[in-house]
Amino acid sequence: MAEAPTSSTVYQTSLPEYAEPYFTRLLQRAETESLQGYDPYTGSRLADFTTPEKEAMDALTKLGKPTEISAASGLAATAGSLPRDAQGNVITSLGIAQQYAPGQFTAGYTAPSGGITSSYTAGAFDATYAPGAVASGYQAGVGPAAYSAGEGPAAYQAGTLGAVGPFTSDIASRYMTPYQEAVTSAAVREIEKGAERGRTGISQAAAQAGGRGGYREALERSELQRNVLENVGDVTAKGRAAAYESAMQQYERDRQAQMAGFQTQEQARQAAASSGLAGYQAREQARQAAAASGLAGFQAQEAARQQQAQFGLTAQQFNEQQRLAGSEFKARQDAAREAARQQQAQFGLTAQQATETQRLASSELAARQEAAREQARQQATQFSLAGMQQDTSARAQQLAAAQTLSNIGQTTQAMDIERLMQKEAAGQRGRSMNQASLDIGYEDFLRQQGFTKDQLGFYSNILRGVPVQPQQTVSTFQAQPSLFQSVLGAGLSGLGLYNALKKGG
């Protein structure tokens, strides 16, 4: 049967009394922090489009064809296409094909063969000349409307920058964050904890030396308190100085951001004013060019109508002169015929000669009539050529004005698009600033959420750096003998004493 152990040793390890509360509170705070629920972020994470961006995108979406291009299309359609030759080149005043072609003259005089005609018989005279009706004269047309200048855009006015005051103590208190205050307070608490440990050490050293409560202990405590106050003052002053410097830097960054935003807005407003003035000037130039082109076309049309009326009057006068000459010739022909018949009646040879003279005169008159008709045809061709040249010049001016209007419309549209792109870029810069503000808010939320955890880590690091020596207690327990063992032991002791006395006797 195995004997029961007569003793046992128990080893107990514990922290020192001055350090145990800190570790206990650290574990309690860590457990409490681990049981915290999830706290979602309720702020906005993404910045919305700014008003300039929305206005610029809406304007770009609704941007249609400029009015100058539509006006140019109408002007070009009114002018039509210029006359071109077989190779596709525009026919100029030197390239118009000649429309005149000379006519065919009648045969000249040929003396007939035959004898003397019969005796004289008086003939009948034709009707006398009666003048024709004169064509209506030239009537001036209605000219285009005079040019009138449009109303220009409003002049640029500079904006007003908000008041930016000096950096005062009130502003500094608003910009100081509680984080720096918490860091300073934590440092002060650590100094106090170190001072408390120093006081404990002084007390223990005094107790071991047997001088607890004496002059030396009081002097050491006073020196320790003075050092603590100096350290606390230094830490507090440095913390406040750092907080003030950080607040002043943040205030200066806000001022710079405000100035940058104001300058960006002013640049956008100046660009918009310049773009509006340039567009107005371009439109006025287009309207002036259109008015000048319309006046030039009207003048060319009036000149063509005047020349046409003048040519019509000249042709009518020529026809009247031709009719008058024909009537006079008829009269002379009848008179000559009568005289010839009379002479023929008297002298056969003389009558025949008179007839031949008459035929010769008729041939000469026909030649003069053919020459007059050729001259009239040449004048008609020249008038047609002049009218075609004037019409080509007027239509070319209209087409040039249409091209000018189209170029101005394209330039105006490009300037509008550039202005809207600059406005959208200014809005994007504002949205970037808003997004940066939202990101800072979210980062602040994360820092606030992790502040207690960071403090626990800081606290834990401080405790790990403290040289704490665990205390170990060794306890030995001796087993008490039973009643039987006590009686047996007493009997054996008596027996041994008896044997010793017996041997001694």
C-alpha positions in Angstrom: 0.0 0.0 0.0 1.5 3.4 -1.1 2.1 5.9 1.6 0.3 9.3 1.3 2.7 12.3 0.8 3.6 14.0 4.0 4.1 17.6 2.3 3.1 19.6 -0.8 4.5 22.9 -2.4 2.3 25.5 -4.1 3.9 28.2 -6.4 1.8 31.4 -6.9 2.8 34.2 -9.4 1.3 37.6 -9.1 1.9 41.2 -10.3 3.2 43.8 -7.9 0.5 45.7 -6.0 1.4 49.0 -7.7 1.1 47.5 -11.2 -1.8 45.1 -10.9 -4.7 47.7 -11.1 -3.4 49.1 -14.4 -3.3 45.7 -16.1 -6.7 44.8 -14.7 -8.2 48.0 -16.1 -6.5 47.4 -19.4 -8.1 44.0 -19.7 -11.5 45.4 -18.7 -11.3 48.3 -21.2 -10.2 45.9 -24.0 -13.2 43.6 -23.2 -15.6 46.5 -23.2 -14.2 47.8 -26.5 -14.4 44.4 -28.2 -18.1 44.2 -27.3 -19.0 47.5 -29.0 -21.4 47.2 -31.9 -20.8 48.3 -35.5 -21.3 52.1 -36.0 -22.0 52.8 -39.7 -20.9 56.0 -41.4 -24.0 58.1 -42.3 -22.3 60.9 -44.2 -22.0 61.3 -47.9 -19.0 59.7 -49.6 -19.3 60.9 -53.2 -19.6 64.6 -54.2 -22.5 65.5 -56.6 -22.1 67.4 -59.8 -21.8 71.2 -59.2 -24.2 73.7 -60.6 -21.7 74.9 -63.3 -21.1 71.3 -64.4 -24.8 70.6 -64.7 -25.4 73.9 -66.6 -22.5 73.3 -69.0 -23.6 69.7 -69.7 -27.2 70.8 -70.2 -26.1 73.6 -72.5 -23.9 71.2 -74.5 -26.8 68.8 -74.9 -29.1 71.5 -76.2 -26.5 73.3 -78.4 -28.0 73.4 -81.9 -27.0 74.8 -85.3 -26.0 78.5 -85.1 -28.4 81.0 -86.7 -25.6 82.3 -88.9 -25.3 78.9 -90.6 -29.0 78.7 -91.3 -28.9 82.3 -92.7 -25.9 81.3 -94.9 -27.8 78.3 -96.2 -30.8 80.5 -97.1 -28.6 83.1 -98.8 -26.8 80.5 -100.8 -30.1 78.9 -101.9 -31.3 82.3 -103.0 -28.1 83.0 -104.9 -28.2 79.6 -106.6 -25.2 78.2 -108.4 -22.8 80.2 -110.6 -22.7 79.4 -114.4 -19.9 77.1 -115.3 -18.3 75.9 -118.5 -17.9 72.3 -119.7 -14.8 71.9 -117.6 -16.6 73.0 -114.4 -15.0 76.4 -114.1 -17.0 79.5 -113.2 -17.7 81.6 -116.3 -16.3 85.1 -115.8 -16.8 88.2 -117.8 -14.0 87.1 -120.1 -15.2 83.5 -120.4 -18.8 83.9 -121.5 -19.4 82.3 -124.9 -20.3 84.7 -127.7 -24.0 84.4 -128.6 -23.9 86.6 -131.7 -23.8 84.8 -135.1 -23.8 86.9 -138.3 -26.8 86.6 -140.5 -26.9 85.8 -144.3 -27.2 88.7 -146.7 -29.4 88.4 -149.8 -28.0 88.3 -153.3 -27.0 91.5 -155.0 -28.5 93.3 -158.0 -28.6 91.4 -161.4 -29.9 93.2 -164.5 -32.8 91.3 -166.1 -33.0 90.5 -169.8 -36.0 91.6 -171.8 -37.4 94.4 -173.8 -39.2 97.5 -173.2 -42.4 97.2 -171.2 -45.7 98.3 -172.3 -47.0 101.9 -172.1 -47.4 103.8 -168.9 -50.3 103.0 -166.5 -50.5 104.9 -163.2 -50.3 102.6 -160.1 -51.7 102.8 -156.5 -49.7 104.4 -153.7 -49.3 102.5 -150.3 -50.5 103.9 -147.0 -48.3 106.5 -145.3 -46.1 105.8 -142.2 -47.9 105.6 -138.8 -45.6 105.7 -135.6 -45.8 102.8 -133.1 -46.4 102.9 -129.3 -43.4 103.7 -127.1 -42.6 101.1 -124.4 -43.0 102.0 -120.7 -39.9 103.6 -119.0 -37.7 102.4 -116.2 -39.2 102.1 -112.7 -36.9 101.8 -109.7 -37.3 98.7 -107.4 -37.5 98.6 -103.5 -34.1 98.4 -101.9 -33.2 96.2 -98.9 -33.8 97.4 -95.3 -30.9 99.5 -93.8 -28.5 98.0 -91.4 -29.3 98.6 -87.6 -26.8 97.6 -84.9 -28.0 95.0 -82.4 -27.9 95.3 -78.6 -24.5 94.1 -77.1 -24.1 91.9 -74.0 -23.9 93.3 -70.5 -20.5 94.6 -69.4 -18.4 92.5 -67.0 -18.6 93.3 -63.3 -16.2 91.9 -60.8 -17.5 89.7 -58.0 -17.1 90.4 -54.2 -14.7 88.4 -52.1 -16.1 87.5 -48.7 -14.6 89.1 -45.6 -11.4 87.2 -44.4 -10.4 88.5 -40.9 -7.2 88.1 -39.0 -6.4 84.9 -37.0 -7.8 85.6 -33.5 -8.0 83.6 -30.4 -11.7 82.8 -31.0 -10.8 81.5 -34.5 -7.9 79.5 -33.0 -10.3 77.8 -30.5 -12.7 76.8 -33.3 -9.8 75.3 -35.3 -8.1 73.4 -32.5 -9.0 69.7 -32.5 -9.7 67.8 -29.3 -7.2 65.2 -30.4 -4.2 67.3 -29.4 -5.8 68.0 -26.0 -6.3 64.3 -25.5 -2.7 63.6 -26.3 -1.5 66.3 -23.9 -3.8 64.9 -21.2 -2.5 61.4 -21.7 1.1 62.6 -21.4 0.2 64.5 -18.2 -1.4 61.3 -16.8 1.7 59.3 -17.6 3.9 61.9 -15.8 1.5 61.6 -12.8 1.8 57.8 -12.9 5.5 58.0 -13.0 5.5 60.5 -10.1 3.3 58.1 -8.1 5.7 55.3 -8.7 8.5 57.6 -7.7 6.7 58.4 -4.4 6.2 54.7 -3.8 9.9 54.1 -4.3 10.9 56.9 -2.0 8.5 55.6 0.7 9.9 52.0 0.3 13.5 53.2 0.4 12.8 55.3 3.5 11.1 52.4 5.2 14.0 50.1 4.5 16.4 52.7 5.8 14.3 53.3 8.9 13.8 56.9 8.1 10.2 56.9 6.9 8.6 60.3 7.5 12.0 62.0 8.0 13.6 65.1 6.5 15.3 63.2 3.7 12.0 61.6 2.5 10.3 65.0 2.5 13.2 66.6 0.6 13.0 63.8 -2.1 9.3 64.1 -2.3 9.6 67.9 -2.7 12.2 67.5 -5.5 10.0 64.9 -7.2 7.0 67.2 -7.1 9.0 70.1 -8.5 10.2 67.9 -11.4 6.6 66.7 -12.0 5.2 70.3 -12.2 8.0 71.3 -14.6 7.4 68.3 -16.8 3.6 68.9 -16.8 4.1 72.6 -17.6 6.4 71.8 -20.5 4.1 69.1 -21.9 1.1 71.4 -21.6 2.9 74.3 -23.2 4.2 72.2 -26.1 0.8 70.7 -26.6 -1.0 74.1 -26.7 1.7 75.5 -29.0 1.3 72.5 -31.4 -2.5 72.9 -31.3 -2.3 76.6 -32.0 0.2 76.1 -34.8 -2.0 73.4 -36.4 -5.1 75.6 -36.1 -3.3 78.5 -37.7 -2.1 76.3 -40.6 -5.6 74.9 -41.2 -7.0 78.5 -41.1 -4.4 79.6 -43.6 -5.3 76.6 -45.9 -9.0 77.6 -45.7 -8.1 81.2 -46.6 -6.0 80.0 -49.6 -8.8 77.7 -50.7 -11.3 80.5 -50.4 -9.1 82.8 -52.4 -8.5 80.1 -55.1 -12.2 79.5 -55.4 -12.9 83.2 -55.8 -10.2 83.6 -58.4 -11.6 80.5 -60.3 -15.1 82.0 -60.3 -13.8 85.4 -61.5 -11.8 83.8 -64.3 -14.9 81.9 -65.4 -17.0 85.0 -65.3 -14.4 87.0 -67.2 -14.1 84.2 -69.9 -17.9 84.2 -70.2 -18.0 88.0 -70.7 -15.2 87.9 -73.3 -16.9 85.0 -75.1 -20.2 86.9 -75.2 -18.6 90.1 -76.5 -16.7 88.2 -79.2 -19.9 86.4 -80.3 -21.8 89.7 -80.4 -19.0 91.3 -82.5 -18.9 88.3 -84.9 -22.7 88.4 -85.3 -22.6 92.2 -85.9 -19.9 91.7 -88.6 -22.0 89.0 -90.2 -25.1 91.2 -90.2 -23.1 94.1 -91.7 -21.7 91.8 -94.4 -25.2 90.5 -95.2 -26.5 94.1 -95.4 -23.6 95.1 -97.7 -24.1 92.1 -99.8 -27.9 92.7 -100.1 -27.3 96.3 -101.1 -24.7 95.3 -103.7 -27.1 92.7 -105.2 -29.9 95.3 -105.2 -27.6 97.8 -107.0 -26.5 95.3 -109.6 -30.2 94.3 -110.2 -31.2 97.9 -110.6 -28.3 98.6 -113.0 -29.3 95.5 -115.1 -33.0 96.7 -115.2 -31.9 100.2 -116.3 -29.7 98.8 -119.1 -32.5 96.5 -120.1 -35.0 99.3 -120.2 -32.5 101.5 -122.1 -31.8 98.7 -124.6 -35.6 98.1 -125.1 -36.1 101.8 -125.8 -33.1 101.9 -128.2 -34.4 98.8 -130.1 -37.9 100.4 -130.4 -36.4 103.6 -131.8 -34.4 101.6 -134.3 -37.5 99.7 -135.4 -39.4 103.0 -135.8 -36.5 104.4 -137.9 -36.5 101.2 -140.0 -40.3 101.5 -140.5 -39.9 105.2 -141.4 -37.1 104.4 -143.8 -39.2 101.6 -145.4 -42.2 103.9 -145.7 -40.1 106.7 -147.3 -38.5 104.1 -149.6 -41.9 102.9 -150.6 -42.9 106.4 -151.4 -39.8 107.0 -153.4 -40.2 103.6 -155.1 -43.8 104.4 -156.1 -42.7 107.8 -157.3 -39.8 106.3 -159.2 -42.1 103.6 -160.6 -44.5 106.2 -161.8 -41.8 108.3 -163.3 -40.3 105.3 -164.9 -43.6 104.2 -166.4 -44.2 107.7 -167.6 -40.8 107.8 -169.2 -41.3 104.2 -170.5 -44.4 105.3 -172.1 -42.5 108.0 -173.8 -39.1 106.3 -174.2 -39.0 102.5 -173.9 -35.3 102.3 -173.4 -35.4 105.0 -170.7 -38.2 103.2 -168.9 -36.2 100.0 -168.9 -33.2 101.9 -167.5 -35.4 103.4 -164.8 -36.7 100.0 -163.9 -33.2 98.7 -163.6 -32.3 101.8 -161.5 -35.2 100.9 -159.2 -34.1 97.4 -158.8 -30.6 98.6 -158.0 -32.0 101.0 -155.4 -34.0 98.1 -153.9 -30.9 95.9 -153.6 -29.1 98.7 -151.9 -32.0 99.2 -149.5 -32.1 95.5 -148.7 -28.3 95.6 -148.0 -28.8 98.6 -145.6 -31.7 96.7 -143.9 -29.6 93.6 -143.4 -26.8 95.8 -141.9 -29.2 97.4 -139.5 -30.5 94.0 -138.4 -27.0 92.8 -137.9 -26.2 95.9 -135.8 -29.4 95.3 -133.7 -28.4 91.6 -133.1 -24.9 92.7 -132.0 -26.4 95.2 -129.6 -28.7 92.5 -128.2 -25.8 90.1 -127.7 -23.8 92.8 -125.9 -26.7 93.6 -123.6 -27.2 89.9 -122.8 -23.4 89.6 -122.1 -23.5 92.6 -119.7 -26.6 91.3 -117.9 -25.0 87.9 -117.5 -21.8 89.4 -116.1 -23.7 91.6 -113.6 -25.9 88.6 -112.5 -22.8 86.4 -112.1 -21.1 89.2 -110.0 -24.1 89.6 -107.8 -24.6 85.9 -107.2 -20.8 85.5 -106.5 -21.1 88.3 -103.8 -24.1 86.5 -102.3 -22.2 83.2 -102.2 -19.2 85.0 -100.6 -21.5 86.5 -97.9 -23.0 83.1 -97.3 -19.6 81.6 -96.8 -18.7 84.4 -94.4 -21.8 83.8 -92.4 -21.1 80.1 -92.3 -17.5 80.7 -91.1 -18.8 83.1 -88.4 -21.4 80.5 -87.3 -18.8 77.8 -87.0 -16.5 80.2 -85.1 -19.3 81.2 -82.8 -20.2 77.6 -82.1 -16.6 76.7 -81.4 -16.3 79.7 -79.0 -19.6 78.6 -77.2 -18.3 75.1 -76.8 -14.9 76.3 -75.5 -16.8 78.6 -73.0 -19.0 75.7 -71.8 -15.9 73.4 -71.5 -14.2 76.1 -69.3 -17.3 76.4 -67.2 -17.5 72.6 -66.8 -13.8 72.6 -65.8 -14.4 75.2 -63.2 -17.3 73.1 -61.8 -15.0 70.0 -61.8 -12.5 71.9 -59.6 -15.3 72.8 -57.2 -16.5 69.2 -57.1 -12.9 68.1 -56.4 -12.9 70.5 -53.4 -16.2 69.1 -52.2 -14.9 65.5 -52.7 -11.8 66.3 -50.7 -14.0 67.7 -47.9 -16.1 64.5 -47.9 -12.9 62.4 -47.8 -11.6 64.4 -44.8 -14.9 63.9 -43.0 -14.8 60.1 -43.6 -11.1 60.0 -42.4 -12.1 62.0 -39.3 -14.9 59.4 -38.7 -12.4 56.6 -39.0 -10.0 58.3 -36.6 -12.8 58.9 -34.1 -14.0 55.3 -34.4 -10.4 54.0 -33.8 -9.5 56.6 -31.2 -10.3 54.4 -28.1 -8.5 51.4 -29.8 -5.5 53.6 -30.4 -5.5 54.7 -26.8 -5.7 51.1 -25.6 -2.7 50.3 -27.8 -0.8 53.3 -26.5 -1.7 52.3 -23.0 -0.7 48.7 -23.6 2.6 49.8 -25.1 3.3 52.0 -22.1 2.6 49.1 -19.7 4.8 46.7 -21.7 7.6 49.2 -21.4 7.3 49.4 -17.6 9.9 47.0 -16.0 7.4 45.0 -13.9 8.9 42.0 -12.0 6.2 39.4 -11.2 6.2 38.2 -7.6 6.3 34.4 -6.9 5.1 32.9 -3.6 6.1 29.4 -2.6 3.9 27.7 0.0 4.9 24.3 1.6 2.2 22.4 3.4 3.3 19.5 6.0 0.8 16.7 6.5 -0.4 16.3 10.2 0.2 12.7 11.7 -2.8 10.6 12.6 -3.7 9.4 16.2 -2.3 5.9 15.6 0.9 7.3 14.2 1.3 9.5 17.3 0.7 6.7 19.8 3.1 4.4 17.9 5.7 7.1 17.8 5.4 7.6 21.5 5.6 3.9 22.2 8.8 3.5 20.1 10.3 6.5 21.8 9.6 4.9 25.3 11.0 1.6 24.2 14.2 3.2 23.0 14.6 5.1 26.3 14.1 1.9 28.3 16.7 0.0 26.3 19.1 2.9 26.8 18.6 3.0 30.5 18.9 -0.7 30.8 22.2 -0.8 29.0 23.5 2.0 31.1 22.6 0.2 34.4 
